Amino acid sequence: MDWFEQIDGYCERTDFTYWSEPLNATTNLAFIIAAIIFWRRSAGVPMARVLSGILFAIGVGSFLFHTHATIWASVADVVPIGVFILVYLFVVNRDIVPMGHWYAVFATALFIPYAAAMVPILNQIPFIAISNFYWTVPILLVLYAIFLRKRPGIAQGFLFGAALLCLSITIRSLDEILCDVFPIGTHFMWHVLNGIMLGWMIHVYIRHMLATAPAGR
């Protein structure tokens, strides 16, 4: 594999110069700003700080991809996203469901076969196939919301996050489709909405942890 092979996957990119995707690159500030905000709000909630740190890494990795546009930068882009999904699932399983530590690890690991099973199914659906893997996340959030329906604060928080993510995935999928009529593309809006959505999901977790903290903590 040539780690320095360049990739042109977005409407905004017209060549392989560093700033060929100015909007796609600079809108990664949405992740970084959200990470800083929730890092400051997560005092006393250690895993929320971990999530905020990963969110910061998502912004950096995505910036690298939308400037360098290489395979190595693509890895730097997607790995923090995958890590965020798994870490968030773990804290939901351990602290919100809740279940014991090792049960939470096992339940989190089930995301891998779940996604592996869902992607081929989603791949059969026109338009959905464009962002097939990403759709597995809002579907899972809805399933968790149903499971936690007797706890409306959590369930509603997850449903709002799922709705916001559905909107952002739809916008991401329209990028190349609308390229002829919208030359700058729509991918930059995926960054902005996802920065808001991931920040919101950290907020839901922090709110739960603070609400359930022992008195006097």
Summary of the structure (lengths in Angstrom):
residues: 217
radius of gyration: 17.9
end to end distance: 51.5
largest distance: 59.2
contacts: 681
relative contact order: 0.15
helix: 71%
strand: 1%
